Amino acid sequence: MEVNKEIDTRGLNCPLPILKAKKALTDMVSGELLRVVATDPGSMRDFQAFARQTGHELVEQTTAGADFVHVLKRR
């Protein structure tokens, strides 16, 4: 999977990872992929809700050690 942009939100708690992702997505074009790396366990459900509310596609959610990785496709 080729990601177009990645942001690191480790150490930030809700709602900051979502807000940073929202800002990053505004600078991207439709179909591009954004990877967000977070350490907040609540980000798993937060990004699911964000995708439902905004129409962006949540392509993948994984955990890697203490990191939660979310991949969103810009609508």
Backbone atoms as SQL, in Angstrom:
CREATE TABLE atoms (id INTEGER PRIMARY KEY, chain TEXT, resi INTEGER, resn TEXT, atom TEXT, x REAL, y REAL, z REAL);
INSERT INTO atoms VALUES
  (1, 'A', 1, 'MET', 'N', 0.851, -1.172, 0.000),
  (2, 'A', 1, 'MET', 'CA', 0.000, 0.000, 0.000),
  (3, 'A', 1, 'MET', 'C', 0.901, 1.241, 0.000),
  (4, 'A', 2, 'GLU', 'N', 0.688, 2.099, -0.958),
  (5, 'A', 2, 'GLU', 'CA', 1.497, 3.316, -1.062),
  (6, 'A', 2, 'GLU', 'C', 0.786, 4.475, -0.385),
  (7, 'A', 3, 'VAL', 'N', 1.361, 4.936, 0.723),
  (8, 'A', 3, 'VAL', 'CA', 0.786, 6.036, 1.501),
  (9, 'A', 3, 'VAL', 'C', 1.354, 7.352, 0.973),
  (10, 'A', 4, 'ASN', 'N', 0.470, 8.334, 0.791),
  (11, 'A', 4, 'ASN', 'CA', 0.889, 9.633, 0.261),
  (12, 'A', 4, 'ASN', 'C', 1.406, 10.579, 1.337),
  (13, 'A', 5, 'LYS', 'N', 0.905, 10.418, 2.568),
  (14, 'A', 5, 'LYS', 'CA', 1.292, 11.325, 3.650),
  (15, 'A', 5, 'LYS', 'C', 1.190, 10.563, 4.961),
  (16, 'A', 6, 'GLU', 'N', 2.088, 10.871, 5.896),
  (17, 'A', 6, 'GLU', 'CA', 2.044, 10.240, 7.215),
  (18, 'A', 6, 'GLU', 'C', 2.194, 11.310, 8.276),
  (19, 'A', 7, 'ILE', 'N', 1.390, 11.191, 9.338),
  (20, 'A', 7, 'ILE', 'CA', 1.535, 12.101, 10.473),
  (21, 'A', 7, 'ILE', 'C', 1.726, 11.286, 11.746),
  (22, 'A', 8, 'ASP', 'N', 2.552, 11.820, 12.622),
  (23, 'A', 8, 'ASP', 'CA', 2.866, 11.161, 13.886),
  (24, 'A', 8, 'ASP', 'C', 2.165, 11.924, 15.007),
  (25, 'A', 9, 'THR', 'N', 1.184, 11.265, 15.630),
  (26, 'A', 9, 'THR', 'CA', 0.457, 11.909, 16.727),
  (27, 'A', 9, 'THR', 'C', 0.722, 11.184, 18.047),
  (28, 'A', 10, 'ARG', 'N', 1.855, 10.489, 18.134),
  (29, 'A', 10, 'ARG', 'CA', 2.201, 9.769, 19.370),
  (30, 'A', 10, 'ARG', 'C', 2.270, 10.753, 20.534),
  (31, 'A', 11, 'GLY', 'N', 1.704, 10.328, 21.670),
  (32, 'A', 11, 'GLY', 'CA', 1.726, 11.171, 22.863),
  (33, 'A', 11, 'GLY', 'C', 0.560, 12.140, 22.959),
  (34, 'A', 12, 'LEU', 'N', -0.215, 12.263, 21.887),
  (35, 'A', 12, 'LEU', 'CA', -1.364, 13.169, 21.906),
  (36, 'A', 12, 'LEU', 'C', -2.633, 12.380, 22.216),
  (37, 'A', 13, 'ASN', 'N', -3.499, 12.986, 23.005),
  (38, 'A', 13, 'ASN', 'CA', -4.772, 12.346, 23.338),
  (39, 'A', 13, 'ASN', 'C', -5.911, 12.985, 22.565),
  (40, 'A', 14, 'CYS', 'N', -7.029, 12.282, 22.543),
  (41, 'A', 14, 'CYS', 'CA', -8.232, 12.731, 21.865),
  (42, 'A', 14, 'CYS', 'C', -8.554, 14.152, 22.314),
  (43, 'A', 15, 'PRO', 'N', -8.932, 15.015, 21.436),
  (44, 'A', 15, 'PRO', 'CA', -9.236, 14.853, 20.009),
  (45, 'A', 15, 'PRO', 'C', -8.083, 15.241, 19.080),
  (46, 'A', 16, 'LEU', 'N', -6.882, 15.456, 19.603),
  (47, 'A', 16, 'LEU', 'CA', -5.794, 15.974, 18.776),
  (48, 'A', 16, 'LEU', 'C', -5.420, 15.088, 17.575),
  (49, 'A', 17, 'PRO', 'N', -5.334, 13.749, 17.717),
  (50, 'A', 17, 'PRO', 'CA', -5.023, 12.955, 16.519),
  (51, 'A', 17, 'PRO', 'C', -6.052, 13.143, 15.398),
  (52, 'A', 18, 'ILE', 'N', -7.322, 13.238, 15.766),
  (53, 'A', 18, 'ILE', 'CA', -8.384, 13.444, 14.774),
  (54, 'A', 18, 'ILE', 'C', -8.246, 14.827, 14.129),
  (55, 'A', 19, 'LEU', 'N', -8.002, 15.835, 14.941),
  (56, 'A', 19, 'LEU', 'CA', -7.875, 17.195, 14.408),
  (57, 'A', 19, 'LEU', 'C', -6.688, 17.312, 13.454),
  (58, 'A', 20, 'LYS', 'N', -5.568, 16.692, 13.795),
  (59, 'A', 20, 'LYS', 'CA', -4.393, 16.726, 12.924),
  (60, 'A', 20, 'LYS', 'C', -4.653, 15.955, 11.628),
  (61, 'A', 21, 'ALA', 'N', -5.375, 14.849, 11.727),
  (62, 'A', 21, 'ALA', 'CA', -5.718, 14.073, 10.533),
  (63, 'A', 21, 'ALA', 'C', -6.653, 14.875, 9.631),
  (64, 'A', 22, 'LYS', 'N', -7.626, 15.533, 10.237),
  (65, 'A', 22, 'LYS', 'CA', -8.571, 16.351, 9.469),
  (66, 'A', 22, 'LYS', 'C', -7.839, 17.445, 8.698),
  (67, 'A', 23, 'LYS', 'N', -6.891, 18.101, 9.365),
  (68, 'A', 23, 'LYS', 'CA', -6.114, 19.164, 8.728),
  (69, 'A', 23, 'LYS', 'C', -5.262, 18.591, 7.586),
  (70, 'A', 24, 'ALA', 'N', -4.630, 17.461, 7.811),
  (71, 'A', 24, 'ALA', 'CA', -3.787, 16.846, 6.786),
  (72, 'A', 24, 'ALA', 'C', -4.616, 16.444, 5.566),
  (73, 'A', 25, 'LEU', 'N', -5.813, 15.921, 5.799),
  (74, 'A', 25, 'LEU', 'CA', -6.671, 15.480, 4.690),
  (75, 'A', 25, 'LEU', 'C', -7.125, 16.649, 3.816),
  (76, 'A', 26, 'THR', 'N', -7.239, 17.839, 4.387),
  (77, 'A', 26, 'THR', 'CA', -7.687, 18.983, 3.580),
  (78, 'A', 26, 'THR', 'C', -6.646, 19.369, 2.535),
  (79, 'A', 27, 'ASP', 'N', -5.375, 19.035, 2.791),
  (80, 'A', 27, 'ASP', 'CA', -4.303, 19.359, 1.853),
  (81, 'A', 27, 'ASP', 'C', -4.069, 18.256, 0.819),
  (82, 'A', 28, 'MET', 'N', -4.884, 17.209, 0.863),
  (83, 'A', 28, 'MET', 'CA', -4.694, 16.064, -0.024),
  (84, 'A', 28, 'MET', 'C', -5.796, 16.034, -1.086),
  (85, 'A', 29, 'VAL', 'N', -5.558, 15.281, -2.152),
  (86, 'A', 29, 'VAL', 'CA', -6.570, 15.151, -3.200),
  (87, 'A', 29, 'VAL', 'C', -7.309, 13.825, -3.037),
  (88, 'A', 30, 'SER', 'N', -8.473, 13.740, -3.645),
  (89, 'A', 30, 'SER', 'CA', -9.322, 12.563, -3.542),
  (90, 'A', 30, 'SER', 'C', -8.574, 11.292, -3.946),
  (91, 'A', 31, 'GLY', 'N', -8.695, 10.262, -3.114),
  (92, 'A', 31, 'GLY', 'CA', -8.068, 8.978, -3.412),
  (93, 'A', 31, 'GLY', 'C', -6.703, 8.790, -2.767),
  (94, 'A', 32, 'GLU', 'N', -6.101, 9.874, -2.257),
  (95, 'A', 32, 'GLU', 'CA', -4.792, 9.742, -1.613),
  (96, 'A', 32, 'GLU', 'C', -4.943, 9.105, -0.233),
  (97, 'A', 33, 'LEU', 'N', -3.859, 8.463, 0.233),
  (98, 'A', 33, 'LEU', 'CA', -3.875, 7.768, 1.510),
  (99, 'A', 33, 'LEU', 'C', -3.071, 8.513, 2.566),
  (100, 'A', 34, 'LEU', 'N', -3.646, 8.589, 3.767),
  (101, 'A', 34, 'LEU', 'CA', -3.005, 9.215, 4.921),
  (102, 'A', 34, 'LEU', 'C', -2.821, 8.158, 6.003),
  (103, 'A', 35, 'ARG', 'N', -1.586, 8.037, 6.508),
  (104, 'A', 35, 'ARG', 'CA', -1.323, 7.138, 7.639),
  (105, 'A', 35, 'ARG', 'C', -1.140, 8.003, 8.886),
  (106, 'A', 36, 'VAL', 'N', -1.869, 7.625, 9.936),
  (107, 'A', 36, 'VAL', 'CA', -1.775, 8.333, 11.216),
  (108, 'A', 36, 'VAL', 'C', -1.274, 7.340, 12.254),
  (109, 'A', 37, 'VAL', 'N', -0.181, 7.685, 12.933),
  (110, 'A', 37, 'VAL', 'CA', 0.367, 6.847, 14.001),
  (111, 'A', 37, 'VAL', 'C', 0.037, 7.525, 15.326),
  (112, 'A', 38, 'ALA', 'N', -0.653, 6.786, 16.198),
  (113, 'A', 38, 'ALA', 'CA', -1.102, 7.341, 17.478),
  (114, 'A', 38, 'ALA', 'C', -0.763, 6.374, 18.611),
  (115, 'A', 39, 'THR', 'N', -0.763, 6.890, 19.844),
  (116, 'A', 39, 'THR', 'CA', -0.565, 6.032, 21.017),
  (117, 'A', 39, 'THR', 'C', -1.806, 5.998, 21.903),
  (118, 'A', 40, 'ASP', 'N', -2.810, 6.779, 21.574),
  (119, 'A', 40, 'ASP', 'CA', -4.049, 6.832, 22.354),
  (120, 'A', 40, 'ASP', 'C', -4.926, 5.636, 21.975),
  (121, 'A', 41, 'PRO', 'N', -5.185, 4.712, 22.923),
  (122, 'A', 41, 'PRO', 'CA', -6.009, 3.538, 22.602),
  (123, 'A', 41, 'PRO', 'C', -7.405, 3.915, 22.102),
  (124, 'A', 42, 'GLY', 'N', -7.908, 5.065, 22.550),
  (125, 'A', 42, 'GLY', 'CA', -9.221, 5.521, 22.114),
  (126, 'A', 42, 'GLY', 'C', -9.261, 5.913, 20.651),
  (127, 'A', 43, 'SER', 'N', -8.082, 6.065, 20.052),
  (128, 'A', 43, 'SER', 'CA', -8.040, 6.457, 18.636),
  (129, 'A', 43, 'SER', 'C', -8.641, 5.388, 17.726),
  (130, 'A', 44, 'MET', 'N', -8.655, 4.137, 18.166),
  (131, 'A', 44, 'MET', 'CA', -9.242, 3.074, 17.337),
  (132, 'A', 44, 'MET', 'C', -10.720, 3.391, 17.057),
  (133, 'A', 45, 'ARG', 'N', -11.487, 3.639, 18.086),
  (134, 'A', 45, 'ARG', 'CA', -12.904, 3.940, 17.883),
  (135, 'A', 45, 'ARG', 'C', -13.106, 5.354, 17.343),
  (136, 'A', 46, 'ASP', 'N', -12.227, 6.280, 17.731),
  (137, 'A', 46, 'ASP', 'CA', -12.345, 7.661, 17.254),
  (138, 'A', 46, 'ASP', 'C', -12.220, 7.738, 15.733),
  (139, 'A', 47, 'PHE', 'N', -11.258, 7.017, 15.156),
  (140, 'A', 47, 'PHE', 'CA', -11.071, 7.073, 13.710),
  (141, 'A', 47, 'PHE', 'C', -12.191, 6.341, 12.965),
  (142, 'A', 48, 'GLN', 'N', -12.783, 5.325, 13.589),
  (143, 'A', 48, 'GLN', 'CA', -13.944, 4.664, 12.974),
  (144, 'A', 48, 'GLN', 'C', -15.105, 5.649, 12.884),
  (145, 'A', 49, 'ALA', 'N', -15.351, 6.379, 13.960),
  (146, 'A', 49, 'ALA', 'CA', -16.433, 7.369, 13.980),
  (147, 'A', 49, 'ALA', 'C', -16.124, 8.517, 13.020),
  (148, 'A', 50, 'PHE', 'N', -14.873, 8.963, 12.988),
  (149, 'A', 50, 'PHE', 'CA', -14.465, 10.048, 12.091),
  (150, 'A', 50, 'PHE', 'C', -14.734, 9.670, 10.635),
  (151, 'A', 51, 'ALA', 'N', -14.386, 8.447, 10.260),
  (152, 'A', 51, 'ALA', 'CA', -14.596, 7.998, 8.875),
  (153, 'A', 51, 'ALA', 'C', -16.094, 7.967, 8.544),
  (154, 'A', 52, 'ARG', 'N', -16.903, 7.455, 9.463),
  (155, 'A', 52, 'ARG', 'CA', -18.357, 7.411, 9.238),
  (156, 'A', 52, 'ARG', 'C', -18.936, 8.812, 9.063),
  (157, 'A', 53, 'GLN', 'N', -18.475, 9.745, 9.879),
  (158, 'A', 53, 'GLN', 'CA', -19.043, 11.095, 9.876),
  (159, 'A', 53, 'GLN', 'C', -18.583, 11.938, 8.696),
  (160, 'A', 54, 'THR', 'N', -17.383, 11.684, 8.188),
  (161, 'A', 54, 'THR', 'CA', -16.810, 12.553, 7.154),
  (162, 'A', 54, 'THR', 'C', -16.873, 11.968, 5.750),
  (163, 'A', 55, 'GLY', 'N', -17.082, 10.649, 5.643),
  (164, 'A', 55, 'GLY', 'CA', -17.111, 10.029, 4.317),
  (165, 'A', 55, 'GLY', 'C', -15.751, 9.579, 3.812),
  (166, 'A', 56, 'HIS', 'N', -14.679, 9.844, 4.585),
  (167, 'A', 56, 'HIS', 'CA', -13.369, 9.308, 4.222),
  (168, 'A', 56, 'HIS', 'C', -13.393, 7.814, 4.522),
  (169, 'A', 57, 'GLU', 'N', -12.648, 7.032, 3.740),
  (170, 'A', 57, 'GLU', 'CA', -12.645, 5.583, 3.930),
  (171, 'A', 57, 'GLU', 'C', -11.528, 5.192, 4.895),
  (172, 'A', 58, 'LEU', 'N', -11.887, 4.425, 5.923),
  (173, 'A', 58, 'LEU', 'CA', -10.894, 3.882, 6.847),
  (174, 'A', 58, 'LEU', 'C', -10.410, 2.576, 6.231),
  (175, 'A', 59, 'VAL', 'N', -9.252, 2.612, 5.600),
  (176, 'A', 59, 'VAL', 'CA', -8.739, 1.480, 4.835),
  (177, 'A', 59, 'VAL', 'C', -8.180, 0.399, 5.750),
  (178, 'A', 60, 'GLU', 'N', -7.507, 0.831, 6.831),
  (179, 'A', 60, 'GLU', 'CA', -6.825, -0.147, 7.679),
  (180, 'A', 60, 'GLU', 'C', -6.599, 0.426, 9.065),
  (181, 'A', 61, 'GLN', 'N', -6.694, -0.448, 10.066),
  (182, 'A', 61, 'GLN', 'CA', -6.317, -0.110, 11.438),
  (183, 'A', 61, 'GLN', 'C', -5.503, -1.270, 11.974),
  (184, 'A', 62, 'THR', 'N', -4.305, -0.983, 12.465),
  (185, 'A', 62, 'THR', 'CA', -3.455, -2.027, 13.024),
  (186, 'A', 62, 'THR', 'C', -2.795, -1.511, 14.293),
  (187, 'A', 63, 'THR', 'N', -2.255, -2.441, 15.077),
  (188, 'A', 63, 'THR', 'CA', -1.464, -2.064, 16.233),
  (189, 'A', 63, 'THR', 'C', -0.059, -2.611, 16.040),
  (190, 'A', 64, 'ALA', 'N', 0.922, -1.827, 16.427),
  (191, 'A', 64, 'ALA', 'CA', 2.326, -2.222, 16.349),
  (192, 'A', 64, 'ALA', 'C', 2.980, -1.809, 17.663),
  (193, 'A', 65, 'GLY', 'N', 3.082, -2.742, 18.583),
  (194, 'A', 65, 'GLY', 'CA', 3.586, -2.408, 19.914),
  (195, 'A', 65, 'GLY', 'C', 2.620, -1.474, 20.610),
  (196, 'A', 66, 'ALA', 'N', 3.105, -0.306, 21.013),
  (197, 'A', 66, 'ALA', 'CA', 2.253, 0.680, 21.689),
  (198, 'A', 66, 'ALA', 'C', 1.585, 1.624, 20.707),
  (199, 'A', 67, 'ASP', 'N', 1.855, 1.440, 19.416),
  (200, 'A', 67, 'ASP', 'CA', 1.314, 2.341, 18.387),
  (201, 'A', 67, 'ASP', 'C', 0.033, 1.785, 17.764),
  (202, 'A', 68, 'PHE', 'N', -0.866, 2.699, 17.471),
  (203, 'A', 68, 'PHE', 'CA', -2.094, 2.391, 16.739),
  (204, 'A', 68, 'PHE', 'C', -1.971, 3.097, 15.399),
  (205, 'A', 69, 'VAL', 'N', -2.070, 2.330, 14.318),
  (206, 'A', 69, 'VAL', 'CA', -1.852, 2.879, 12.986),
  (207, 'A', 69, 'VAL', 'C', -3.178, 2.871, 12.220),
  (208, 'A', 70, 'HIS', 'N', -3.534, 4.024, 11.688),
  (209, 'A', 70, 'HIS', 'CA', -4.787, 4.192, 10.949),
  (210, 'A', 70, 'HIS', 'C', -4.445, 4.677, 9.543),
  (211, 'A', 71, 'VAL', 'N', -5.069, 4.074, 8.545),
  (212, 'A', 71, 'VAL', 'CA', -4.867, 4.519, 7.170),
  (213, 'A', 71, 'VAL', 'C', -6.230, 4.961, 6.628),
  (214, 'A', 72, 'LEU', 'N', -6.299, 6.222, 6.217),
  (215, 'A', 72, 'LEU', 'CA', -7.523, 6.811, 5.673),
  (216, 'A', 72, 'LEU', 'C', -7.347, 7.159, 4.215),
  (217, 'A', 73, 'LYS', 'N', -8.406, 6.938, 3.437),
  (218, 'A', 73, 'LYS', 'CA', -8.399, 7.355, 2.032),
  (219, 'A', 73, 'LYS', 'C', -9.282, 8.584, 1.909),
  (220, 'A', 74, 'ARG', 'N', -8.685, 9.639, 1.333),
  (221, 'A', 74, 'ARG', 'CA', -9.397, 10.914, 1.147),
  (222, 'A', 74, 'ARG', 'C', -10.577, 10.718, 0.214),
  (223, 'A', 75, 'ARG', 'N', -11.747, 11.220, 0.612),
  (224, 'A', 75, 'ARG', 'CA', -12.932, 11.085, -0.245),
  (225, 'A', 75, 'ARG', 'C', -12.867, 12.029, -1.418);
